Amino acid sequence: MKTEILSLNRDTKETKISAQILLYGTGKCEISTGIGFFNHMLEAFAKHSLIDLKLDCRGDLEVDFHHSVEDVGIVIGLLLKEALYPLSGVERFANSVVAMDEAAVSCVIDLGNRAFLVYENFNESGKVGEFDVELVEEFFRAVCFNANITLHLKKERGKNAHHVIEATFKAFAVALRRALTQNSRIATPSTKGVL
């Protein structure tokens, strides 16, 4: 695992993204995506994961928000993959349940260098502000498949889309922080001997 600041620039015809992460930080962040609600969710992720995150995304927002949200997920995923593997000396597995008013979302994570997403029981639709609710799943899929992590997200209950989405980002952050808990007795957390 890498404990220094990692950087990535990714330019396409749809987005131009520059980002930095520090896996074991304090949760400080500088986020600019042009999408207010998405900025708020990424700030919540940084705060509760204790990952320092600096991210600037210039996307084709005049088309819609899809390219920006998905590409930010790709970049965060790629940075996590670079930081995580080969995995050693951490818990690897973790879970969390985060409540926000009437909403509660659970997250189970495996930093096992295998990509998989379960996104269950989310039936919200429409928008939160100008943000398309359907983009939450796109973001987490992009993160998982570029970071090579297994992520199970499940809405336990909730009616307010803002609350459900915010609880989802926070549950992911808390589970990731817990999975990254250092444990020198573990060495490589796999019977295969490498992750």
Contacts in CASP RR format, 6 or more apart in sequence:
PFRMAT RR
TARGET T0000
AUTHOR 0000-0000-0000
METHOD contacts of the structure
MODEL  1
MKTEILSLNRDTKETKISAQILLYGTGKCEISTGIGFFNHMLEAFAKHSL
IDLKLDCRGDLEVDFHHSVEDVGIVIGLLLKEALYPLSGVERFANSVVAM
DEAAVSCVIDLGNRAFLVYENFNESGKVGEFDVELVEEFFRAVCFNANIT
LHLKKERGKNAHHVIEATFKAFAVALRRALTQNSRIATPSTKGVL
1 23 0 8 1.000
1 83 0 8 1.000
1 84 0 8 1.000
1 85 0 8 1.000
1 86 0 8 1.000
1 87 0 8 1.000
1 88 0 8 1.000
1 89 0 8 1.000
1 90 0 8 1.000
2 23 0 8 1.000
2 82 0 8 1.000
2 83 0 8 1.000
3 22 0 8 1.000
3 23 0 8 1.000
3 24 0 8 1.000
4 22 0 8 1.000
5 20 0 8 1.000
5 21 0 8 1.000
5 22 0 8 1.000
5 52 0 8 1.000
6 20 0 8 1.000
6 21 0 8 1.000
6 22 0 8 1.000
6 79 0 8 1.000
6 82 0 8 1.000
6 83 0 8 1.000
7 18 0 8 1.000
7 19 0 8 1.000
7 20 0 8 1.000
8 17 0 8 1.000
8 18 0 8 1.000
8 19 0 8 1.000
8 20 0 8 1.000
8 75 0 8 1.000
8 78 0 8 1.000
8 79 0 8 1.000
8 82 0 8 1.000
9 17 0 8 1.000
9 18 0 8 1.000
9 19 0 8 1.000
10 16 0 8 1.000
10 17 0 8 1.000
10 71 0 8 1.000
10 74 0 8 1.000
10 75 0 8 1.000
10 78 0 8 1.000
11 17 0 8 1.000
12 67 0 8 1.000
12 71 0 8 1.000
14 59 0 8 1.000
14 60 0 8 1.000
14 63 0 8 1.000
14 67 0 8 1.000
14 68 0 8 1.000
14 71 0 8 1.000
15 57 0 8 1.000
15 58 0 8 1.000
15 59 0 8 1.000
15 60 0 8 1.000
15 67 0 8 1.000
15 68 0 8 1.000
15 71 0 8 1.000
15 72 0 8 1.000
16 57 0 8 1.000
16 58 0 8 1.000
16 59 0 8 1.000
17 55 0 8 1.000
17 56 0 8 1.000
17 57 0 8 1.000
17 58 0 8 1.000
17 71 0 8 1.000
17 72 0 8 1.000
17 75 0 8 1.000
18 55 0 8 1.000
18 56 0 8 1.000
19 53 0 8 1.000
19 54 0 8 1.000
19 55 0 8 1.000
19 56 0 8 1.000
19 72 0 8 1.000
19 75 0 8 1.000
19 76 0 8 1.000
19 79 0 8 1.000
20 52 0 8 1.000
20 53 0 8 1.000
20 54 0 8 1.000
20 55 0 8 1.000
20 79 0 8 1.000
21 51 0 8 1.000
21 52 0 8 1.000
21 53 0 8 1.000
21 54 0 8 1.000
21 76 0 8 1.000
21 79 0 8 1.000
21 80 0 8 1.000
21 83 0 8 1.000
22 51 0 8 1.000
22 52 0 8 1.000
23 51 0 8 1.000
23 80 0 8 1.000
23 83 0 8 1.000
23 84 0 8 1.000
23 180 0 8 1.000
24 50 0 8 1.000
24 51 0 8 1.000
24 180 0 8 1.000
25 50 0 8 1.000
25 51 0 8 1.000
25 52 0 8 1.000
26 50 0 8 1.000
26 52 0 8 1.000
27 46 0 8 1.000
27 47 0 8 1.000
27 49 0 8 1.000
27 50 0 8 1.000
27 51 0 8 1.000
27 52 0 8 1.000
27 53 0 8 1.000
28 46 0 8 1.000
28 52 0 8 1.000
29 42 0 8 1.000
29 43 0 8 1.000
29 46 0 8 1.000
29 47 0 8 1.000
29 52 0 8 1.000
29 53 0 8 1.000
29 54 0 8 1.000
29 55 0 8 1.000
30 53 0 8 1.000
30 54 0 8 1.000
30 55 0 8 1.000
30 56 0 8 1.000
31 39 0 8 1.000
31 42 0 8 1.000
31 43 0 8 1.000
31 46 0 8 1.000
31 53 0 8 1.000
31 54 0 8 1.000
31 55 0 8 1.000
32 39 0 8 1.000
32 55 0 8 1.000
32 56 0 8 1.000
32 57 0 8 1.000
33 39 0 8 1.000
33 42 0 8 1.000
33 55 0 8 1.000
33 56 0 8 1.000
33 57 0 8 1.000
33 68 0 8 1.000
33 69 0 8 1.000
33 72 0 8 1.000
34 57 0 8 1.000
34 59 0 8 1.000
34 61 0 8 1.000
34 68 0 8 1.000
35 61 0 8 1.000
35 65 0 8 1.000
35 68 0 8 1.000
35 69 0 8 1.000
35 130 0 8 1.000
35 131 0 8 1.000
36 130 0 8 1.000
36 131 0 8 1.000
37 128 0 8 1.000
37 129 0 8 1.000
37 130 0 8 1.000
37 131 0 8 1.000
37 162 0 8 1.000
38 65 0 8 1.000
38 68 0 8 1.000
38 69 0 8 1.000
38 72 0 8 1.000
38 131 0 8 1.000
38 135 0 8 1.000
40 166 0 8 1.000
41 165 0 8 1.000
41 166 0 8 1.000
41 169 0 8 1.000
42 53 0 8 1.000
42 55 0 8 1.000
42 72 0 8 1.000
42 169 0 8 1.000
44 166 0 8 1.000
44 169 0 8 1.000
44 170 0 8 1.000
44 173 0 8 1.000
45 51 0 8 1.000
45 53 0 8 1.000
45 169 0 8 1.000
45 170 0 8 1.000
45 172 0 8 1.000
45 173 0 8 1.000
46 52 0 8 1.000
46 53 0 8 1.000
46 173 0 8 1.000
47 173 0 8 1.000
48 170 0 8 1.000
48 173 0 8 1.000
48 174 0 8 1.000
48 177 0 8 1.000
49 172 0 8 1.000
49 173 0 8 1.000
49 174 0 8 1.000
49 176 0 8 1.000
49 177 0 8 1.000
50 177 0 8 1.000
51 173 0 8 1.000
51 176 0 8 1.000
51 177 0 8 1.000
53 76 0 8 1.000
55 72 0 8 1.000
55 75 0 8 1.000
55 76 0 8 1.000
57 68 0 8 1.000
57 71 0 8 1.000
57 72 0 8 1.000
59 67 0 8 1.000
59 68 0 8 1.000
59 71 0 8 1.000
60 67 0 8 1.000
60 68 0 8 1.000
61 68 0 8 1.000
64 132 0 8 1.000
65 130 0 8 1.000
65 131 0 8 1.000
65 132 0 8 1.000
65 135 0 8 1.000
66 132 0 8 1.000
66 135 0 8 1.000
66 138 0 8 1.000
69 135 0 8 1.000
69 138 0 8 1.000
69 139 0 8 1.000
70 135 0 8 1.000
70 138 0 8 1.000
70 139 0 8 1.000
70 142 0 8 1.000
71 142 0 8 1.000
72 139 0 8 1.000
72 142 0 8 1.000
73 139 0 8 1.000
73 142 0 8 1.000
73 143 0 8 1.000
73 146 0 8 1.000
74 142 0 8 1.000
74 143 0 8 1.000
74 146 0 8 1.000
75 146 0 8 1.000
76 142 0 8 1.000
76 143 0 8 1.000
76 146 0 8 1.000
76 147 0 8 1.000
77 142 0 8 1.000
77 143 0 8 1.000
77 144 0 8 1.000
77 146 0 8 1.000
77 147 0 8 1.000
78 146 0 8 1.000
78 147 0 8 1.000
80 143 0 8 1.000
80 146 0 8 1.000
80 147 0 8 1.000
80 149 0 8 1.000
81 146 0 8 1.000
81 147 0 8 1.000
81 148 0 8 1.000
84 111 0 8 1.000
84 113 0 8 1.000
84 147 0 8 1.000
84 148 0 8 1.000
84 149 0 8 1.000
85 113 0 8 1.000
85 148 0 8 1.000
85 195 0 8 1.000
86 188 0 8 1.000
86 194 0 8 1.000
86 195 0 8 1.000
87 111 0 8 1.000
87 112 0 8 1.000
87 113 0 8 1.000
87 188 0 8 1.000
87 189 0 8 1.000
87 190 0 8 1.000
87 195 0 8 1.000
88 186 0 8 1.000
88 187 0 8 1.000
88 188 0 8 1.000
88 189 0 8 1.000
88 195 0 8 1.000
89 182 0 8 1.000
89 183 0 8 1.000
89 184 0 8 1.000
89 186 0 8 1.000
89 187 0 8 1.000
89 188 0 8 1.000
89 189 0 8 1.000
90 111 0 8 1.000
90 179 0 8 1.000
90 180 0 8 1.000
90 181 0 8 1.000
90 182 0 8 1.000
90 183 0 8 1.000
90 186 0 8 1.000
90 189 0 8 1.000
91 178 0 8 1.000
91 179 0 8 1.000
91 180 0 8 1.000
91 181 0 8 1.000
91 183 0 8 1.000
91 186 0 8 1.000
91 189 0 8 1.000
92 110 0 8 1.000
92 111 0 8 1.000
92 112 0 8 1.000
92 179 0 8 1.000
92 186 0 8 1.000
92 189 0 8 1.000
92 190 0 8 1.000
92 195 0 8 1.000
93 108 0 8 1.000
93 109 0 8 1.000
93 110 0 8 1.000
93 111 0 8 1.000
93 179 0 8 1.000
93 189 0 8 1.000
94 108 0 8 1.000
94 109 0 8 1.000
94 175 0 8 1.000
94 176 0 8 1.000
94 177 0 8 1.000
94 178 0 8 1.000
94 179 0 8 1.000
94 181 0 8 1.000
95 106 0 8 1.000
95 107 0 8 1.000
95 108 0 8 1.000
95 109 0 8 1.000
95 175 0 8 1.000
95 178 0 8 1.000
96 106 0 8 1.000
96 107 0 8 1.000
96 171 0 8 1.000
96 174 0 8 1.000
96 175 0 8 1.000
96 178 0 8 1.000
97 104 0 8 1.000
97 105 0 8 1.000
97 106 0 8 1.000
97 107 0 8 1.000
97 156 0 8 1.000
97 171 0 8 1.000
98 104 0 8 1.000
98 105 0 8 1.000
98 107 0 8 1.000
98 167 0 8 1.000
98 170 0 8 1.000
98 171 0 8 1.000
98 174 0 8 1.000
99 167 0 8 1.000
100 163 0 8 1.000
100 164 0 8 1.000
100 166 0 8 1.000
100 167 0 8 1.000
100 170 0 8 1.000
101 160 0 8 1.000
101 163 0 8 1.000
102 157 0 8 1.000
102 158 0 8 1.000
102 159 0 8 1.000
102 160 0 8 1.000
102 163 0 8 1.000
103 155 0 8 1.000
103 157 0 8 1.000
103 158 0 8 1.000
103 159 0 8 1.000
103 160 0 8 1.000
103 163 0 8 1.000
103 164 0 8 1.000
103 166 0 8 1.000
103 167 0 8 1.000
104 155 0 8 1.000
104 156 0 8 1.000
104 157 0 8 1.000
104 158 0 8 1.000
104 167 0 8 1.000
105 153 0 8 1.000
105 154 0 8 1.000
105 155 0 8 1.000
105 156 0 8 1.000
105 164 0 8 1.000
105 167 0 8 1.000
105 168 0 8 1.000
105 170 0 8 1.000
105 171 0 8 1.000
106 152 0 8 1.000
106 153 0 8 1.000
106 154 0 8 1.000
106 156 0 8 1.000
106 171 0 8 1.000
107 151 0 8 1.000
107 152 0 8 1.000
107 153 0 8 1.000
107 154 0 8 1.000
107 168 0 8 1.000
107 171 0 8 1.000
107 172 0 8 1.000
107 174 0 8 1.000
107 175 0 8 1.000
108 151 0 8 1.000
108 152 0 8 1.000
108 175 0 8 1.000
109 149 0 8 1.000
109 150 0 8 1.000
109 151 0 8 1.000
109 152 0 8 1.000
109 172 0 8 1.000
109 175 0 8 1.000
109 176 0 8 1.000
109 179 0 8 1.000
110 149 0 8 1.000
110 150 0 8 1.000
110 179 0 8 1.000
111 149 0 8 1.000
111 179 0 8 1.000
111 180 0 8 1.000
111 195 0 8 1.000
112 148 0 8 1.000
112 149 0 8 1.000
112 150 0 8 1.000
112 190 0 8 1.000
112 195 0 8 1.000
113 148 0 8 1.000
113 195 0 8 1.000
114 148 0 8 1.000
114 149 0 8 1.000
114 150 0 8 1.000
115 144 0 8 1.000
115 145 0 8 1.000
115 146 0 8 1.000
115 147 0 8 1.000
115 148 0 8 1.000
115 149 0 8 1.000
115 150 0 8 1.000
116 144 0 8 1.000
116 150 0 8 1.000
116 151 0 8 1.000
117 137 0 8 1.000
117 140 0 8 1.000
117 141 0 8 1.000
117 144 0 8 1.000
117 145 0 8 1.000
117 150 0 8 1.000
117 151 0 8 1.000
117 152 0 8 1.000
117 153 0 8 1.000
118 151 0 8 1.000
118 152 0 8 1.000
118 153 0 8 1.000
118 154 0 8 1.000
119 137 0 8 1.000
119 140 0 8 1.000
119 141 0 8 1.000
119 153 0 8 1.000
120 152 0 8 1.000
120 153 0 8 1.000
120 154 0 8 1.000
120 155 0 8 1.000
121 154 0 8 1.000
121 155 0 8 1.000
121 156 0 8 1.000
122 136 0 8 1.000
122 137 0 8 1.000
122 153 0 8 1.000
122 155 0 8 1.000
122 164 0 8 1.000
122 168 0 8 1.000
123 155 0 8 1.000
124 133 0 8 1.000
124 161 0 8 1.000
124 164 0 8 1.000
124 165 0 8 1.000
125 133 0 8 1.000
125 134 0 8 1.000
126 132 0 8 1.000
126 133 0 8 1.000
126 134 0 8 1.000
126 161 0 8 1.000
127 133 0 8 1.000
128 161 0 8 1.000
128 162 0 8 1.000
128 165 0 8 1.000
133 161 0 8 1.000
133 165 0 8 1.000
136 165 0 8 1.000
136 168 0 8 1.000
140 151 0 8 1.000
140 153 0 8 1.000
140 168 0 8 1.000
140 172 0 8 1.000
143 149 0 8 1.000
143 151 0 8 1.000
144 150 0 8 1.000
144 151 0 8 1.000
151 172 0 8 1.000
153 168 0 8 1.000
153 171 0 8 1.000
153 172 0 8 1.000
155 164 0 8 1.000
155 168 0 8 1.000
158 164 0 8 1.000
188 194 0 8 1.000
188 195 0 8 1.000
189 195 0 8 1.000
END
